[in-house]
Amino acid sequence: MQLATLGERLGVDLWNFQTADGRSIRKALDFLVPIALGDRKWQYQELDGVKPESLFPLMRRAARAYQDKQYQASMSKVPAVDLADRSRLLGQT
C-alpha cells in the first residue's frame, strides 16, 4: 500500500505543477539527477557538502510518478534501498 502525498489528498498534482516562470519538481530533478549519479559535478558553493545519495528516495518516487523511460533508466544506476531504511516502512522508496 502506498500512502498518498499531501498534494494528492488535496487534489493537487505536485509532480506536474509548474510555476508561471517555469520552475517545477521535474526540472529540478532533471538538473540534480546527473549530479546524484556522479555524471556531473556540483558547480556551486557548498554550504554543508552535497550528499547526492540523499536524492535517491525522491528519484525513486519520481520514476513511479512520471512513468518515464529516462527516469527508469536512471534508476538502474541507483543502489537498492538499504533494508534498514525507514522509508521502506511507508512503501515510498
LINQUI-V115216 format. One record per residue. N is the residue number from 1. PHI is phi in degrees with one decimal (* if undefined). NEAR is the number of other ideal C-beta (glycine too) atoms within 8 Angstrom. D_FIRST is the distance of its C-alpha to the first C-alpha in Angstrom with 2 decimals. Layout:
BEGIN
n:N phi:PHI near:NEAR d_first:D_FIRST
n:N phi:PHI near:NEAR d_first:D_FIRST
END
This chain:
BEGIN
n:1 phi:* near:3 d_first:0.00
n:2 phi:-107.3 near:5 d_first:3.79
n:3 phi:-77.4 near:7 d_first:6.57
n:4 phi:-76.6 near:6 d_first:9.54
n:5 phi:-77.3 near:7 d_first:12.71
n:6 phi:-57.1 near:6 d_first:15.86
n:7 phi:-58.7 near:10 d_first:17.40
n:8 phi:-63.0 near:9 d_first:14.82
n:9 phi:-64.3 near:7 d_first:15.23
n:10 phi:-95.9 near:6 d_first:18.94
n:11 phi:76.2 near:4 d_first:19.03
n:12 phi:-111.3 near:7 d_first:20.25
n:13 phi:-88.1 near:7 d_first:19.42
n:14 phi:-66.8 near:8 d_first:20.06
n:15 phi:-63.5 near:10 d_first:19.45
n:16 phi:-112.2 near:7 d_first:22.41
n:17 phi:-67.0 near:10 d_first:24.47
n:18 phi:-138.1 near:7 d_first:27.97
n:19 phi:-72.2 near:7 d_first:30.76
n:20 phi:-59.4 near:3 d_first:34.21
n:21 phi:-95.4 near:4 d_first:35.48
n:22 phi:94.7 near:7 d_first:32.76
n:23 phi:-77.4 near:7 d_first:30.50
n:24 phi:-160.1 near:10 d_first:26.77
n:25 phi:-61.3 near:9 d_first:23.78
n:26 phi:-60.8 near:10 d_first:24.31
n:27 phi:-66.3 near:10 d_first:27.98
n:28 phi:-63.8 near:9 d_first:27.34
n:29 phi:-65.8 near:12 d_first:25.03
n:30 phi:-58.6 near:7 d_first:27.64
n:31 phi:-76.7 near:8 d_first:30.14
n:32 phi:-89.1 near:9 d_first:28.25
n:33 phi:-57.1 near:12 d_first:26.52
n:34 phi:-60.6 near:8 d_first:29.94
n:35 phi:-71.6 near:13 d_first:30.77
n:36 phi:-61.9 near:11 d_first:27.59
n:37 phi:-87.6 near:10 d_first:28.30
n:38 phi:82.6 near:6 d_first:31.95
n:39 phi:-82.1 near:5 d_first:33.35
n:40 phi:-145.4 near:6 d_first:34.96
n:41 phi:-91.6 near:4 d_first:36.35
n:42 phi:-71.8 near:7 d_first:35.75
n:43 phi:-108.6 near:3 d_first:39.03
n:44 phi:-117.6 near:4 d_first:38.88
n:45 phi:-59.8 near:3 d_first:39.88
n:46 phi:-102.3 near:7 d_first:37.48
n:47 phi:-90.0 near:3 d_first:37.26
n:48 phi:-137.2 near:3 d_first:35.14
n:49 phi:82.4 near:4 d_first:34.57
n:50 phi:-96.3 near:6 d_first:31.90
n:51 phi:-114.8 near:5 d_first:28.98
n:52 phi:-54.3 near:9 d_first:27.53
n:53 phi:-64.1 near:7 d_first:24.71
n:54 phi:-66.7 near:6 d_first:23.30
n:55 phi:-84.5 near:11 d_first:22.29
n:56 phi:-55.9 near:11 d_first:20.16
n:57 phi:-60.2 near:11 d_first:16.77
n:58 phi:-66.0 near:8 d_first:17.73
n:59 phi:-62.3 near:15 d_first:18.96
n:60 phi:-63.3 near:12 d_first:15.75
n:61 phi:-66.8 near:10 d_first:13.95
n:62 phi:-64.3 near:13 d_first:17.09
n:63 phi:-59.1 near:12 d_first:17.12
n:64 phi:-71.6 near:7 d_first:13.84
n:65 phi:-67.3 near:7 d_first:15.09
n:66 phi:-89.5 near:9 d_first:18.59
n:67 phi:46.4 near:4 d_first:18.22
n:68 phi:-110.9 near:7 d_first:21.65
n:69 phi:-62.0 near:5 d_first:23.53
n:70 phi:-64.3 near:6 d_first:25.24
n:71 phi:-66.7 near:12 d_first:22.11
n:72 phi:-61.4 near:9 d_first:20.82
n:73 phi:-64.5 near:7 d_first:24.29
n:74 phi:-61.3 near:12 d_first:24.23
n:75 phi:-65.6 near:10 d_first:21.04
n:76 phi:-67.1 near:6 d_first:23.04
n:77 phi:-91.6 near:5 d_first:25.26
n:78 phi:-88.9 near:9 d_first:22.65
n:79 phi:-60.3 near:5 d_first:22.45
n:80 phi:-62.2 near:3 d_first:19.41
n:81 phi:-67.9 near:10 d_first:17.27
n:82 phi:-62.9 near:5 d_first:19.23
n:83 phi:-59.8 near:5 d_first:17.78
n:84 phi:-87.4 near:4 d_first:18.94
n:85 phi:-69.7 near:9 d_first:17.09
n:86 phi:-65.5 near:6 d_first:15.23
n:87 phi:-62.4 near:9 d_first:12.95
n:88 phi:-60.7 near:9 d_first:11.19
n:89 phi:-66.6 near:5 d_first:10.10
n:90 phi:-93.4 near:8 d_first:8.17
n:91 phi:68.7 near:8 d_first:6.65
n:92 phi:-118.4 near:8 d_first:9.26
n:93 phi:-87.0 near:10 d_first:12.13
END
